[in-house]
Amino acid sequence: MFDFPPLRALGAMTAVAVLLSGCSIHGSYPDAVEPDAAKLRFISDLDNSTLDLFDTQHCDGRTTGMLNNMFMANSKRRVDMTIPPPANAGPYLEIRLKPGAELFMQTNTLGRSSVCTTRFNFTPQSGAEYELTFDYEGSRCITSLKRLHQANGQVVRTPIPLTNKGLPSCAGSNAIFPKMPSPQADTPERTAMIEQIVNESVIDSMTLEPGVAERVAAGVNLDKLIEERKQRVGFSLPDAYWDEYRQNMNTLTSEAVNNKARTLQLYKDEYRARLKRMDTDEIRKRVPDTDATDLTQALLTNNAMLQYYQQQSKEVLRESLSAHVARMADLDRRYKVCERFADCWKN
């Protein structure tokens, strides 16, 4: 989040421009017309909050209207969702989404003293209902997505991990989806320098300590977790269900151990890709401890890549959790658990 005086003026100017554009009430995004369209509620208390949707045919995005603008009433856009908003919900709008079609979504706020944006990929499911909230947590803006359903007369809101995979088909279309320069031709000298830079940039916290896998596995008491789950469910399920439940938990544990190695590989691949796009002289400046080393450039590049590593670490974790939720939701669907248990797994 950024906070400086020019943004206050920019925020006011943008609000006026959006109002005068005539498309601020409902935006440019048309509701999906499929009979099994998914429905999504966007809730936000933040100034000039917007939700933008991108796909392969709309790389410049489409808007759904604005919330909390000082010059107009809040959106009344609704799609008759079956589950009402929370009692303490702020202003909101509702839209219909084409099921099974991947979207790249962006939440944004442009206030009098701040601007904040989050982006993520999302594929809505047939007939599903969702709630997307956009708010501040401390000094950061946070976007949270939940799947809505009812079981035994109770409304259940199941969190969905959000991941940002971008939209490769839109690369080069605008500033949100930039096109990266082509890599330069490899030479033995360039390859050797790149490998040295990448390998020497790896710090201890990026590598997996010996014995971690064994310690993680030993610390997970699946028998206890499954027994507690049985007590919460409160009705009998066949052994085949619990065998698969155990298998899914083992898979999650295994992925948790492998996530660090996967993140490190993504880091190395990205670092190599960035260096390959540089001129040979620029690469030389980043090789540690040589006469050609430019310490400032080397530190800037390493710091940028450290931020990339930290971001990817979170993305890998979200992807792992998302896959786990999908496996568990499929299990509960096949055994019709959600019809009888409010806290079932939902994808």
C-alpha positions in Angstrom: 0.0 0.0 0.0 1.3 3.5 -0.9 0.5 6.7 1.0 1.6 10.1 -0.3 -0.1 13.4 -1.1 -0.2 13.2 -4.9 -2.4 10.1 -4.6 -5.1 12.1 -2.7 -5.5 14.3 -5.7 -5.3 11.4 -8.1 -8.0 9.6 -6.1 -10.4 12.5 -6.3 -9.7 13.0 -10.1 -10.2 9.4 -10.8 -13.5 9.3 -8.8 -14.8 12.2 -10.9 -13.6 10.7 -14.2 -15.3 7.4 -13.3 -18.5 9.1 -12.4 -18.6 11.1 -15.7 -17.8 8.0 -17.7 -21.4 6.8 -17.2 -20.3 3.2 -16.6 -19.5 3.3 -12.9 -22.8 2.1 -11.6 -22.8 -1.4 -13.1 -19.5 -1.4 -14.9 -18.7 -3.0 -18.3 -19.0 -6.7 -17.2 -22.2 -8.3 -18.3 -23.6 -11.1 -16.1 -23.2 -14.6 -17.4 -26.4 -16.0 -18.9 -25.8 -19.8 -18.4 -28.6 -21.4 -16.3 -26.0 -22.9 -14.0 -24.0 -19.7 -13.7 -22.0 -19.2 -10.5 -22.9 -16.2 -8.3 -20.4 -14.0 -6.5 -20.9 -11.3 -3.9 -18.2 -8.6 -3.7 -18.1 -6.8 -0.3 -15.8 -3.9 0.6 -15.7 -0.9 3.0 -12.7 0.6 1.2 -12.9 3.9 -0.7 -13.6 3.5 -4.5 -13.4 -0.2 -4.4 -13.5 -2.0 -7.7 -13.5 -5.6 -8.9 -12.1 -6.2 -12.4 -12.3 -9.4 -14.4 -9.9 -10.5 -17.1 -9.9 -13.4 -19.5 -8.3 -14.4 -22.8 -10.8 -12.4 -24.8 -10.7 -9.4 -22.4 -7.1 -8.7 -21.5 -7.9 -5.0 -20.7 -10.4 -6.2 -18.2 -14.1 -5.5 -17.4 -15.4 -3.7 -14.4 -18.4 -4.6 -12.2 -19.0 -1.1 -10.8 -17.6 0.9 -7.9 -18.3 0.8 -4.1 -17.9 3.6 -1.6 -17.6 6.5 -4.1 -18.3 9.9 -2.5 -20.1 11.2 -5.6 -22.8 8.5 -6.0 -24.9 5.9 -4.2 -23.5 2.5 -3.6 -24.2 -0.2 -6.2 -27.5 -2.0 -6.1 -26.3 -4.7 -8.5 -27.8 -8.0 -7.4 -28.3 -11.5 -8.8 -30.7 -13.0 -6.2 -28.1 -15.1 -4.3 -29.8 -17.7 -2.1 -27.5 -17.1 0.9 -27.7 -13.6 2.3 -24.6 -11.5 3.2 -23.2 -11.5 6.8 -25.2 -9.3 9.2 -22.3 -6.9 9.5 -21.5 -6.7 5.8 -20.5 -3.4 4.3 -21.5 -2.2 0.8 -21.6 -5.0 -1.8 -22.5 -5.9 -5.3 -23.4 -9.3 -6.9 -22.5 -10.8 -10.3 -23.1 -14.0 -12.3 -20.0 -15.9 -13.6 -19.7 -18.4 -16.4 -19.0 -21.8 -14.7 -15.7 -23.6 -15.5 -14.1 -20.6 -17.2 -10.9 -19.4 -15.6 -10.7 -15.7 -14.7 -8.0 -13.4 -13.6 -9.5 -11.0 -11.0 -8.3 -7.8 -9.5 -9.5 -5.9 -6.5 -8.5 -2.3 -6.1 -9.0 0.7 -3.9 -8.0 4.2 -4.7 -8.7 6.3 -1.6 -7.8 9.9 -0.6 -4.5 8.8 0.9 -3.8 5.3 -0.4 -4.0 2.8 -3.3 -3.9 -1.0 -3.0 -4.4 -3.8 -5.4 -4.6 -7.6 -5.2 -4.7 -10.1 -8.1 -5.6 -13.8 -8.3 -6.9 -16.6 -10.6 -10.3 -18.1 -10.1 -12.4 -20.7 -11.8 -16.1 -20.7 -10.6 -18.0 -23.9 -10.4 -21.4 -24.7 -11.8 -24.2 -23.3 -9.6 -21.9 -22.3 -6.8 -22.2 -19.2 -4.7 -19.2 -17.2 -3.4 -18.3 -14.2 -1.3 -15.3 -12.0 -2.0 -14.3 -9.5 0.7 -11.7 -6.7 0.3 -10.5 -4.9 3.4 -7.4 -3.8 5.3 -5.6 -5.9 7.8 -3.2 -3.5 9.6 -1.4 -1.6 6.8 -2.1 -4.2 4.1 -5.2 -4.8 1.9 -6.5 -8.3 2.1 -8.7 -10.2 -0.3 -10.6 -13.3 0.9 -12.7 -15.6 -1.1 -15.2 -18.1 0.4 -17.5 -20.7 -1.0 -21.1 -20.5 0.4 -23.4 -23.5 1.0 -26.0 -24.7 3.4 -26.2 -27.9 5.4 -28.8 -28.8 8.0 -30.1 -25.3 7.9 -26.7 -23.7 8.6 -24.8 -21.3 6.3 -21.2 -22.4 5.9 -18.5 -20.1 4.5 -15.5 -22.2 3.4 -12.2 -20.3 2.6 -10.6 -20.8 -0.8 -6.8 -20.3 -1.1 -6.1 -17.6 -3.7 -3.2 -18.0 -6.1 -1.8 -15.6 -8.7 -0.7 -17.5 -11.8 -1.2 -14.6 -14.2 -2.8 -14.8 -17.6 -0.1 -16.0 -20.1 -2.4 -15.6 -23.1 -2.6 -11.8 -22.4 1.2 -11.3 -22.2 2.3 -8.1 -23.8 -1.2 -6.6 -24.0 -0.8 -4.0 -21.3 1.0 -3.0 -18.1 -0.8 -5.7 -16.0 0.4 -8.4 -18.4 3.8 -7.2 -19.7 5.8 -9.1 -22.3 9.3 -10.0 -21.1 12.3 -9.4 -23.4 13.6 -12.5 -25.3 16.6 -14.3 -23.7 20.0 -13.7 -25.3 21.9 -16.5 -26.9 23.8 -18.8 -24.5 27.6 -18.9 -24.4 29.8 -20.9 -22.1 30.9 -17.7 -20.4 27.3 -16.5 -19.9 26.1 -19.9 -18.6 29.0 -20.2 -16.1 28.4 -16.7 -14.7 24.7 -17.2 -14.4 25.1 -20.4 -12.6 27.6 -18.8 -10.2 25.3 -15.9 -9.5 22.3 -18.1 -8.9 24.0 -20.7 -6.7 25.8 -18.1 -4.5 22.6 -16.2 -4.0 20.9 -19.2 -2.2 20.8 -18.6 1.6 20.4 -21.2 4.4 16.7 -20.4 4.9 15.9 -21.5 1.3 17.2 -25.0 1.8 15.6 -28.0 3.6 17.4 -29.1 6.7 18.3 -32.9 6.9 15.7 -34.9 8.7 12.9 -32.4 8.4 10.7 -34.8 6.4 11.0 -37.4 9.2 10.3 -34.9 11.9 7.2 -33.6 10.1 5.8 -37.1 9.5 6.5 -38.0 13.2 4.7 -34.9 14.4 1.5 -35.6 12.6 -0.9 -37.9 14.6 -3.3 -39.0 11.9 -5.1 -41.4 14.1 -6.0 -38.6 16.5 -7.0 -36.3 13.7 -9.3 -38.9 12.1 -10.8 -39.9 15.5 -11.6 -36.2 16.2 -13.1 -35.8 12.7 -15.3 -38.9 13.3 -16.6 -37.4 16.5 -17.4 -34.1 14.8 -19.2 -35.7 11.8 -21.5 -37.6 14.2 -22.6 -40.3 11.8 -21.1 -43.5 10.3 -19.1 -43.5 7.1 -17.6 -46.6 5.5 -14.0 -47.6 6.0 -13.2 -46.8 2.4 -14.0 -43.1 3.2 -11.6 -43.0 6.1 -8.9 -44.8 4.2 -9.1 -42.2 1.5 -9.3 -39.4 4.1 -6.0 -40.7 5.6 -4.4 -41.0 2.2 -5.3 -37.3 1.4 -3.8 -36.2 4.7 -0.6 -38.1 4.0 -0.4 -36.4 0.6 -0.8 -33.0 2.2 2.0 -33.8 4.7 4.3 -35.0 1.8 3.6 -31.8 -0.2 4.3 -29.7 2.8 7.8 -31.2 3.0 8.4 -30.8 -0.7 7.1 -27.2 -1.0 10.5 -25.8 0.1 12.4 -27.7 -2.6 9.7 -26.7 -5.2 10.0 -23.0 -4.2 13.8 -23.1 -4.5 13.5 -24.6 -7.9 11.1 -21.9 -9.0 13.5 -19.3 -7.6 16.5 -20.6 -9.5 14.6 -20.9 -12.7 13.3 -17.4 -12.5 16.7 -16.0 -11.6 18.3 -17.7 -14.5 15.5 -16.4 -16.8 16.1 -12.8 -15.7 19.8 -13.0 -16.1 19.5 -14.5 -19.6 17.6 -11.4 -20.7 20.6 -9.2 -19.7 23.6 -8.2 -21.8 26.8 -10.0 -20.9 28.4 -6.9 -19.3 25.3 -6.6 -17.0 25.7 -10.2 -16.0 29.4 -9.6 -15.2 28.5 -6.8 -12.8 26.4 -9.3 -10.8 29.0 -12.0 -10.4 30.2 -11.9 -6.8 33.7 -10.8 -5.8 35.3 -9.9 -9.1 36.9 -6.7 -10.5 33.8 -6.1 -12.6 31.3 -6.6 -9.7 28.9 -3.7 -9.2 27.9 -4.2 -5.5 24.9 -2.0 -5.8 23.5 -3.8 -8.8 24.3 -7.2 -7.3 22.5 -6.3 -4.1 19.5 -4.8 -5.9 19.1 -8.0 -8.0 19.5 -10.3 -5.1 17.0 -8.4 -3.0 14.4 -8.4 -5.8 14.9 -12.2 -6.1 14.6 -12.7 -2.4 11.2 -10.9 -2.6 10.3 -13.2 -5.5 11.2 -16.3 -3.4 9.1 -15.1 -0.5 6.1 -14.5 -2.8 6.5 -17.8 -4.5 6.7 -19.6 -1.1 3.3 -18.2 -0.3 1.9 -19.1 -3.7 3.2 -22.7 -3.5 1.6 -23.1 -0.1 -1.7 -21.7 -1.4 -1.6 -24.1 -4.4 -0.9 -27.1 -2.1 -3.8 -26.1 0.2 -6.1 -25.5 -2.8 -5.3 -29.0 -4.1 -5.9 -30.5 -0.7 -9.2 -28.8 -0.4 -10.2 -30.0 -3.9 -9.3 -33.6 -3.0 -11.3 -33.5 0.3 -14.2 -31.8 -1.3 -14.4 -34.5 -4.0 -14.3 -37.1 -1.3 -17.1 -35.5 0.7 -19.2 -35.0 -2.5 -18.9 -38.7 -3.5 -20.0 -39.8 0.0 -22.7 -37.1 0.3 -21.3 -35.8 3.5 -22.3 -32.2 2.9 -26.0 -33.1 2.9 -25.6 -34.2 6.6 -22.6 -32.2 8.0 -22.3 -28.4 7.9 -18.5 -28.4 8.2 -17.9 -30.7 5.3 -15.1 -30.0 2.8 -16.2 -27.7 -0.1 -14.0 -26.8 -3.0 
